Amino acid sequence: YIFNYGYGKYESISILGSSLLLLLVLGYTSIEAISNLGKTNVADSNYFILMIFSSISFLLMRIVYRIQKHSSKKFGMPILEYDANLWKYDSFIELFVLLNLIIGLGLQILEFRYIGLMIDSGVAILLTLFALVVPLKGSKDALNQLLDRTIPDEVQLKFLSVITKNHTNICEFKAIHTRQSGKDIFIELDIILPFDESMEYKDTLEKKIAKEIIDINSNAVPRVYAKACEGKCLDKEKRNCPIHKFRNLNG
């Protein structure tokens, strides 16, 4: 099989677990930011050291984001795409932290320390809400990927049109099995070929039908199972195959 039960599920479980953990951390951060709102008994900070650290962190985050984005496009793995988005949003947050530090330094120099503390707590709350975007979206996408769904009849009919298109190449269409997990649509087709067709013909036809299914929907993950018929419809000498007759008439 090209895919089996649980295809792609481990990534979705990893993303869901990571998202839930991040939501817990962000929830705790939000509570701390709200509880510190307006407090004045906060130790003075060395803004210059914090700004240097924040600047270096921002640059490193952007570099890692680009590396992860390139990897996610190269390998097509959802978990790498999720990780790249985390680094992207983290870099934006770090940029706002740097701007907040510059504003805080300015207010400290102007001796508006209380205003600076209020702004700092407010920015912390806003950045925490901003940071929720990736884990919330990641959780939603992971749940969609974990929960299989049946595809609409009209979509399934489009896939069945591939069989109609190839009716001169097969003896019998046995069954189609479809399910959707997230954006991926898994399709299994069972078809019967003339008893005397070669393995090369079988492999070529399977690839041809699979490609035509993907042309209909790029998110399709097809698997075509083709086997030879038992030849019960033939005469004793195993000649006069109806498929060959039809091909000759339409040749």
Solvent accessible surface area in square Angstrom, and as a share of the most:
residue,aa,sasa,rsa
1,Y,192,0.73
2,I,120,0.61
3,F,19,0.08
4,N,101,0.52
5,Y,205,0.78
6,G,24,0.23
7,Y,88,0.33
8,G,20,0.19
9,K,30,0.13
10,Y,144,0.55
11,E,14,0.06
12,S,5,0.04
13,I,104,0.53
14,S,52,0.33
15,I,14,0.07
16,L,34,0.17
17,G,40,0.38
18,S,40,0.26
19,S,0,0.00
20,L,90,0.45
21,L,115,0.57
22,L,54,0.27
23,L,43,0.21
24,L,129,0.64
25,V,79,0.45
26,L,24,0.12
27,G,33,0.32
28,Y,142,0.54
29,T,55,0.32
30,S,24,0.15
31,I,114,0.58
32,E,70,0.31
33,A,9,0.07
34,I,101,0.51
35,S,58,0.37
36,N,62,0.32
37,L,80,0.40
38,G,24,0.23
39,K,94,0.40
40,T,77,0.45
41,N,131,0.67
42,V,68,0.39
43,A,86,0.67
44,D,106,0.55
45,S,52,0.33
46,N,82,0.42
47,Y,41,0.16
48,F,131,0.55
49,I,110,0.56
50,L,72,0.36
51,M,29,0.13
52,I,110,0.56
53,F,140,0.58
54,S,3,0.02
55,S,41,0.26
56,I,96,0.49
57,S,16,0.11
58,F,44,0.18
59,L,110,0.54
60,L,101,0.50
61,M,38,0.17
62,R,57,0.21
63,I,96,0.49
64,V,48,0.27
65,Y,28,0.11
66,R,161,0.59
67,I,102,0.52
68,Q,32,0.14
69,K,54,0.23
70,H,126,0.56
71,S,22,0.14
72,S,6,0.04
73,K,152,0.64
74,K,138,0.59
75,F,122,0.51
76,G,60,0.57
77,M,67,0.30
78,P,69,0.43
79,I,55,0.28
80,L,35,0.17
81,E,63,0.28
82,Y,18,0.07
83,D,42,0.22
84,A,0,0.00
85,N,42,0.22
86,L,31,0.16
87,W,81,0.28
88,K,65,0.28
89,Y,49,0.19
90,D,55,0.29
91,S,0,0.00
92,F,67,0.28
93,I,30,0.15
94,E,26,0.12
95,L,66,0.33
96,F,99,0.41
97,V,47,0.27
98,L,29,0.15
99,L,84,0.42
100,N,19,0.10
101,L,21,0.10
102,I,89,0.45
103,I,90,0.46
104,G,10,0.10
105,L,29,0.14
106,G,29,0.28
107,L,27,0.13
108,Q,60,0.27
109,I,124,0.63
110,L,115,0.57
111,E,152,0.68
112,F,100,0.42
113,R,83,0.30
114,Y,114,0.43
115,I,85,0.43
116,G,13,0.12
117,L,31,0.15
118,M,70,0.31
119,I,64,0.32
120,D,70,0.36
121,S,11,0.07
122,G,25,0.24
123,V,35,0.20
124,A,36,0.28
125,I,39,0.20
126,L,118,0.59
127,L,23,0.12
128,T,7,0.04
129,L,99,0.49
130,F,68,0.28
131,A,17,0.13
132,L,40,0.20
133,V,63,0.36
134,V,9,0.05
135,P,1,0.01
136,L,97,0.48
137,K,120,0.51
138,G,6,0.06
139,S,13,0.08
140,K,129,0.55
141,D,64,0.33
142,A,3,0.02
143,L,83,0.41
144,N,56,0.29
145,Q,27,0.12
146,L,47,0.23
147,L,113,0.56
148,D,69,0.36
149,R,101,0.37
150,T,123,0.72
151,I,13,0.07
152,P,69,0.43
153,D,109,0.56
154,E,109,0.49
155,V,36,0.21
156,Q,51,0.23
157,L,116,0.58
158,K,118,0.50
159,F,0,0.00
160,L,44,0.22
161,S,55,0.36
162,V,4,0.03
163,I,16,0.08
164,T,94,0.55
165,K,142,0.60
166,N,1,0.00
167,H,101,0.45
168,T,43,0.25
169,N,35,0.18
170,I,10,0.05
171,C,48,0.29
172,E,86,0.39
173,F,71,0.30
174,K,111,0.47
175,A,31,0.24
176,I,30,0.15
177,H,100,0.45
178,T,30,0.18
179,R,56,0.20
180,Q,36,0.16
181,S,0,0.00
182,G,13,0.12
183,K,134,0.57
184,D,30,0.15
185,I,9,0.05
186,F,4,0.02
187,I,0,0.00
188,E,52,0.23
189,L,0,0.00
190,D,41,0.21
191,I,1,0.01
192,I,14,0.07
193,L,4,0.02
194,P,0,0.00
195,F,64,0.27
196,D,77,0.40
197,E,42,0.19
198,S,64,0.41
199,M,133,0.59
200,E,135,0.60
201,Y,56,0.21
202,K,47,0.20
203,D,59,0.31
204,T,80,0.47
205,L,7,0.04
206,E,24,0.11
207,K,149,0.63
208,K,86,0.36
209,I,0,0.00
210,A,21,0.16
211,K,130,0.55
212,E,24,0.11
213,I,1,0.00
214,I,75,0.38
215,D,99,0.51
216,I,68,0.35
217,N,42,0.21
218,S,98,0.63
219,N,58,0.30
220,A,8,0.06
221,V,27,0.16
222,P,11,0.07
223,R,58,0.21
224,V,4,0.02
225,Y,53,0.20
226,A,8,0.06
227,K,129,0.55
228,A,57,0.44
229,C,28,0.17
230,E,128,0.57
231,G,7,0.07
232,K,175,0.74
233,C,86,0.52
234,L,22,0.11
235,D,60,0.31
236,K,205,0.87
237,E,111,0.50
238,K,99,0.42
239,R,142,0.52
240,N,86,0.44
241,C,5,0.03
242,P,67,0.42
243,I,23,0.12
244,H,53,0.24
245,K,106,0.45
246,F,83,0.35
247,R,68,0.25
248,N,119,0.61
249,L,152,0.76
250,N,98,0.50
251,G,102,0.98
